[in-house]
Amino acid sequence: MLRAGRGAVAALRRAAGSRGAGGQGGGQGPGLEPSLLRFLVCPLSKRPLRYDESANELVNEELGIAYPVIDGIPNMIPETARRTQKQAEAVKETSGPTGPQQ
């Protein structure tokens, strides 16, 4: 069973209450409650994440991936993470030329 500290529970309650009646929002909805950042880590690397407010994403600079925040809730399923520009460039550099070499 997973147990969260009192601070995490209080932060989650505040975030849930800030969504308003029905919890409905347009588009990506409200951003992440800043106090939650200290409790969140990347599920792959177990490292802290940076919140990008303009993109409404949690970013792992080390791996070059970003997790979306939807209606104030981080979607931290690795399969749904987006590659950042840094990750895309790293893949391009390691793949080498695609055509035959002479």
C-alpha positions in Angstrom: 0.0 0.0 0.0 1.3 3.5 -0.9 1.4 6.0 1.9 1.8 9.8 1.4 2.9 12.2 4.0 0.6 14.8 5.5 2.2 17.5 3.4 1.5 15.7 0.2 -2.1 15.0 1.1 -2.7 18.6 2.0 -1.2 19.8 -1.3 -3.3 17.4 -3.3 -6.4 18.5 -1.5 -5.6 22.2 -2.2 -5.0 21.3 -5.9 -8.2 19.4 -6.2 -10.2 22.2 -4.6 -8.7 24.8 -6.9 -10.3 23.2 -10.0 -13.7 24.7 -9.1 -17.1 23.1 -9.4 -17.1 19.9 -11.4 -13.4 20.0 -12.0 -13.9 21.0 -15.6 -11.5 23.2 -17.5 -10.8 24.2 -21.0 -7.8 22.9 -22.9 -5.0 21.8 -20.6 -6.8 23.4 -17.6 -5.0 24.8 -14.6 -1.4 24.4 -14.0 0.4 22.4 -11.4 0.2 23.3 -7.8 3.8 24.5 -7.1 3.9 22.9 -3.6 3.5 19.4 -5.3 6.9 19.7 -7.0 8.8 18.6 -3.9 6.9 15.3 -3.9 7.2 14.5 -7.6 10.1 12.6 -9.3 10.5 11.1 -12.7 9.2 7.5 -12.7 12.1 6.4 -14.9 15.1 8.1 -13.3 13.7 8.9 -9.8 15.1 12.5 -10.3 13.3 15.8 -9.5 11.4 17.4 -12.3 11.2 21.0 -13.5 7.8 22.5 -14.1 7.5 24.4 -17.4 4.6 26.7 -16.8 4.3 27.9 -20.5 4.0 24.3 -21.8 2.2 23.0 -18.7 4.6 20.1 -18.5 7.0 18.4 -16.0 10.4 18.2 -17.6 13.2 15.7 -17.0 16.2 17.5 -18.4 18.5 14.5 -18.0 16.4 12.1 -20.1 15.0 14.8 -22.4 11.3 14.0 -21.8 8.3 16.0 -20.6 5.2 14.8 -18.9 1.9 16.7 -19.5 -0.1 18.3 -16.7 -3.8 18.0 -17.4 -6.4 19.9 -15.3 -3.6 20.3 -12.6 -2.8 16.6 -12.5 0.5 15.4 -13.8 0.3 12.4 -16.3 3.5 10.7 -15.4 3.0 7.5 -17.5 6.3 7.1 -19.3 4.6 5.9 -22.5 2.8 9.3 -22.7 5.9 11.4 -22.2 6.9 13.7 -25.0 10.5 13.9 -26.3 11.9 17.4 -25.8 14.1 19.1 -28.4 17.2 18.0 -26.5 16.2 14.3 -26.7 15.3 14.6 -30.4 18.7 16.1 -31.1 20.5 13.3 -29.1 18.6 10.6 -31.1 19.5 12.3 -34.4 23.2 12.5 -33.4 23.5 8.8 -32.4 21.6 7.5 -35.4 24.2 8.7 -37.9 23.7 9.0 -41.7 20.8 7.1 -43.1 22.1 6.6 -46.6 24.7 4.2 -47.9 28.3 5.2 -47.3 30.9 5.1 -50.1 
